[in-house]
Amino acid sequence: MSRSHTHVAEAVRDEACPVTEVLDRVAGKWSIGILIAAAHGPVRFTELERAINGISRRMLTLNLRRLERDGLLVRTVYPTVPPKVEYSLTPMARELHTSLTALVGWAERHRSAVAEARAAYDTAAEQGPDTD
């Protein structure tokens, strides 16, 4: 392996891997929905469960723990019977919510353009291989 290749591999490992790990976590299938639902103020587990279509209790629990561990959610337990638990966004997650809202807006604005591009690509692919 060349010296420059080793340097590039080290740079990717040291810089890109942590970024990729964070992006994978916050852009996960359920994380975005949880963060958006929790952005409207403290929210209880059952409210999250109802707000996020298709998520199982187990998957919700796992994702809440991960987001709490990553510093994106705060879990508050109230000493009542039965115990009341609420989740709210941290300041860091509020900043992320702004970016997620922008991304969702972009996706909504460009949904038809993406669909058209996919249709054009599929039509071209059906007509035969491209000669690159």
N, C-alpha and C positions, 0 to 999 in steps of 0.2 A: 504494500500500500504506500502510495507516495506521501511525502510530508504534507503537501497542500490538501490532499484528500483527508488525511488524519485531522488536520486543523479544521476543515469543514465539518467533519463528523463530530468533533468535539463541540464546535459552536452550535450545531443542531441539537446535540444532547443537552448542552448547558442552557440554551436559550429557548429553543422551540418546544422541547418536551414539557417543561413546566407550564408553558402557555397552552399547549395542546391539552394537557391534563385539566387545567382550569376550564377551558372552553368546552371540553367534553362533558364536564360536570354540569356547568350552567346551561348548556344547550341540549342536555339530555331530554329524552322523550317526555318525562314528567316534570322536570325541574322548571321549565318555562311556565307551565300552567300553575305550579305551586307558587312561584314568585309573583306572577301576575295576580293570582287570587289573594295572596297575602298582602299585596300592596294597598288594599283598600282599608287597612287597619288591622288590629288584632283579629285573628280568625281562629276558630276552633277546628279540631280534627274533623268532626262530622261535616262542618261547613265546607272544608277543603274536599272531603270525599264526595260530597254532592256536586261541587263546582267543577270537578275534573272528571270528565266522562271516561269510563273504562278503566280507571285505576283501581287496583285491589287495595284492601286495607294493608296488606303486607308491603306492597310496593310503595304506598304512601308513607308508611312508617319508615321504611329504609331511606327514602328520599328526604324526608324531613330530618332524619338523623344526619345524613350526609351534608345537607345544606346548613344545619346547625353547626356541625363540625367545621365546615368551611368558613364560618363566620358570616353567613348570609341570613340566617334566621335566629331569632331569640325565642326560646321556649320558656313560657312563664307558667308555673304551676301554682294554683291557688288552693289553700288548705281548706277545702270544703268537702262535704260528703254528698255525692261522689266528687272526686277531685275535678277541678276545672282546669283545663290546659289550653293556653292560647299561643299562637305563633304570630310573630310580627317581623318585619324586615329590619335589618340593621342599616345604618347609614350607607355602608358599602353596597348593600343590596338595593337600596333606593336609587343609588347612582346607576347600578346595573339595570334597574327597571326602566329608567329613562332610555337606555340603549335598546332594551328589548322592545319597548313601545315604538321606537323609531324603526326597528327591524320589522315588526309586525305591520306597521304602516307601509313600509316599502313593499312588503310581500303582497299586501292588499292592492296597492296601486299598480303593481306589475304582474299580478296573477294572470290576466288575459294575455299579456305579451309573452309570458313564459309558456302558456298553453299553446299559443300560435307558433312559437319557436320550436316546441316539441313536435307539433304536428308537421311542420315543414321539414324538420330533421327526419322524422319517421317516414315521410313520403319519399324523401331523397334516398333514404336507406333501402326502401323497398324497390326502388328503380334500379338498383345495382350498386356495386362497390365503387367507392371513390378512387380515383387514380392519383394518390398523393405522391 
